[in-house]
Amino acid sequence: MGTRSRIGVMHGDICKSVYCHWDGYLEHNGRILQEHYGSARANQLVALGDMSTLGPVLGQAHPFSKFDITDTDADREAKLALMELAESEGWCTFYGRDRCETGTEFKTSSTFESFFDQVEGGGGEWYYIMKDGVWYVGNTYENDTRFYKTLMSLREALSITMEIA
C-alpha cells in the first residue's frame, strides 16, 4: 500500500502541485525533496505532473514497469536496459511521461484550504510545499499535532524525526 503525498511549488499566491503515490512519508519523500530538489528542480518536477515514485533524479522517459515490456517488442533489450538504469540511478516515474497517461498535469490552488482539499481528495497523507526556496511539510493525520494541517519547515521536521529515532 502506498503512502500518498502531494508535492507543490508556490508561485506568488498560486500553488502548483502533483500527486505522488509511493513513499510519501517524511523519511523518504521528505528527505529526497530536501536533499535533491532546490527551486529550479522542484519546478521541473511539478511540471512533469503526477507521479508513481519520487527519486533523487528526474531522469528521462523510460518504461513505467517491466510489465510494460513485452517479449515481442523489437527493442525489448534496450527497454529493459533503460528500465534497469532508471531503477539503479533512482529516477522518478511519472504517469504522463513514462506511461503516456492523460489528465496527470499539475493542479493549482490559491488558498491553503483548497490545496489541503486536493491532498485529502487524492487520499494524500503527507504534503510538501516549496515556498521562496524553502520546503515545508504537513500531514492529514488529525492525531499528529506536530504536522496536522500545518506547514513546518521540512529541515526542522527532519531534524525532529532524527532526534526521535
N, C-alpha and C positions, 0 to 999 in steps of 0.2 A: 504494500500500500504506500502511495506517495505522500510526502509531506508537502502539500501545495503551498506556493507562495506567489506574491505579486511583486514585481520589481519596477520601480518608476524613477523618472528623472523630472525634476521641476524645471520649467521654462517660464519664468515670471510667476504668474498665478496658476498656470496650467501644469498639470502633472500628466506626462505620457507614461503609460505603464503596460507591462506584459505579464502574462501568466507563466508560471514555471511549475511543472508537475512534480518533479522528483527533488528530494533532499532540501526542502526549503528551510530547514531548521538553522538556527544561528551558527552552530559549529561547522556547517557545511557551506550553504549558500552565503551566509553572512561573512564567513571567513574569506571565501573566494572573492566576493564583491570588494571587501575592504583591502585585500592584498593585490588584486589584479585589475580593478576597474576604476580608473580615475574618470574625470568628467568626459573626455573625448570618447574613451572606450565604452563608458556607460551609455552614451548617446547612440553609439554604433550598435550596442547590444539591444537596446529598446527598439531601434529602427528595424531590426530583423524580426520582430514580432514574437508571438507566443512560442514557448519552448518546452521541450520534454526535459532536458537536462542543462544545467549551467556548468560550464567548465572554466578553467582559467584562460582558455584560448578560444577566441571566436571561431577560428578555423575557416573552412570553406565548405561548399556544398559537398555532401557525402551521403551514402545510403543511410537511411534512417535506422535500419537494423539489418542484421544478417538475414533475417527472414524475407527481406525485400529483394534479395539477390537470388535469382533462380538458376537452376542448372543449365537452362537454355540461353542465358544471357551471353551474347557474343563476347562481351568484355567482363565476364564474371571474375576472372583473376584480378583484373585491375580494380574492380569494385570492392572485392574482398581486401585487397591491399590498402585501399583508401579507408575502408572501414576500420581496419587494424590501426592505421596511422591515427585516425580520429580518436580511437579509444586510448591508444598509448600516450598521446600528447594532450589529452583532456579537452577536446573540442566540445563546444556547445552543440546541442542538437535541437534544431528549430523545426516546427511543424510545417511552416511555409517553405523555407529554403531547402530542407532536406527530405520532406515527404510530399512536397507540392500541394499542400492543403491550402484552401482559400479561407478567408474570414479570420485570419490569425494576426491581423495588424494590431499595432498598439492601440490602446483606448486612452481617451483623455478624460480628465476630471478637473473641475475648477474649485472644488472645495474638498476638505479632508473627509467630510461625511460622504460625498459621492465616491471618493476613492475607496473609503472603507467599505461602502456598499459593493464596489467592484471586487474587492478582496473576498468578502463573505459570499457574494453571488457566485464566485468561481470555486467555492469550497476552500479558499485560502486560509492558512493557519498563521503564516508569518508574512510580513511585508517589509520592503526595503525601499527607501526613497533617497535619491541623491539631490541635495539642495545646496547650491553655492559651493560645490566641490566637496561636500561632506556627506557621508552616508548616515542615514538614520534607520532605525528598526522599531518594529512593534509587532504585536500578535493579536489574535482574536480569542485567546483563552481568557474568559472572564475571571477565572480564579488566579491568574498570574498578574498581580497588581503592578509588578515592575514594568511590564511591557504592554498590557492590555489597552488597546485603542489609544495609543500614545506614540510619540516619536522620541526615542532615546538615541543619542549618538551611538553608532554601531561600534566605534572604537571602545567606548565606555562599556557597552553591553558585552563585548567580547572579553574585556578585562575582568568584568564581574564573573562571567562564566568560568574563566580560567582560575579565579580565586576559589570558587566553589569546588572545582574539580580536584 
